[in-house]
Amino acid sequence: TGRFTYDSGFTATASCKSAITYIDGDEGVLLYRGYPIEQLAEHSNFLEVAYLLMNGELPDAKQFASFEHDVTHHTMMHEAFKSFIGGFRHDAHPMAMLVGMLGSMASFYHNDLDYDDPEQRRLAGIRLIAKLPTIAAACYRYSMGWPLSYPRNELGYVERFLHMMFELPSGPLELSPVAAKAMDLLFILHADHEQNASTSTVRLVGSTGANPYACIASGVAALWGPAHGGANEAVLKMLAEIGDVKNVQSAVDRAKDKESGFRLMGFGHRVYKNFDPRAKIIREMTHKVLGELGIDDPMLDIAMRLEEAALKDDYFVQRKLYPNVDFYSGIIYKALKIPTEMFTVMFAIARTAGWVSHWLEQQEDPEFKIGRPRQIYTGAESRDYMATDKR
Ligand code: CMC
């Protein structure tokens, strides 16, 4: 391989130093800034976790109030977004809309910022965390043909988002605290995961000095794929296709057959060779949320049987394939009436906290260099051009 180490898919290469998130994939450990994900899931809230990821420490009451104030006061979109969103086809996938809208944010909020100034960088991060839910809700409402709704600043982050999604002129939205809590928890669990494909993409784009909106738009694009954030949407489609617990074993058999091209979505992980600690929390939460909302969803039975069948199958045991974060998250989102196409958008809202934190960390890294991987060339040797009639 000549002068370079070949590492397809970066299975053994660290691309940066980072103090944000720690994963021990063999033991199933996940820490944000040193705090176990289980403790954050139990005691914290998404906005506090976003502060922690961005700043390195949990906020005291004053710091939190000031952060919440900043986020709340940047939730509105520029009015011109309305005509922008109106240009999409009525049936556009919301992730396509999100990539486009985020990329366009630079045209609204970029020129006045000087990214050499840490305060201006922080402000860009706040804008992204604040506006993502507003943009996401606008995508959904546009697909439904509903008038867009404005953020209500008297509400908390998650409640405000749910209002923007579902409120109708016919009357106030009755928001279940169980739903808001469940969504907040999913946002905490999805907030960061060190150098996953989308975060690495954000850093690679960030390494060129591109503006933060362009960086996060590239992260959203990377997240969209079914091997990454698109898996939560793919899981629900898979469960719907399986359709009945009696078909579970044949789905497991098909996933073992490489010829079939079918994988169990929501199973396996590049880093975790043990239970994904997020999946454990979500599994418990799924039962609780469905119970409290009085929902009896056959998808949950199919998912549980599928997990059980896979976990005792040699193929999955030998390869250390366990359910990952996306296996159960879709079932909760479905219970919260979030349409399937919006699942990956939910992931993007939460992961924005992580992407922004990595971008901020990178901009302050004294070893910061443009990302420029090398390759192993496998093409033709040098040869002479031939005129068309000689080929
Ligand atoms: N179903 C069946 N077989 C699988 C699966 C699966 N879900 N995942 C991995 N394998 C097999 C794979 O065929 C390979 O077998 P062999 O060694 O015989 O060739 C072995 O397990 C190792 O898999 P790999 O593809 O080399 O592992 P990877 O680290 O490159 O891929 C992954 C990790 C997550 C892309 C993969 O497990 C996968 O495609 N899972 C399904 C999609 C999914 O749930 N993605 C969400 C990931 S977690 C959240 C996120 O990042 O957004």
Residues whose N, C-alpha, C, O or C-beta is under 5 A from the ligand:
A	BS01	CMC	P226 A227 H228 G229 A231 A255 F262 R263 L264 M265 G266 F267 G268 H269 R270 R319 N324 V325 D326
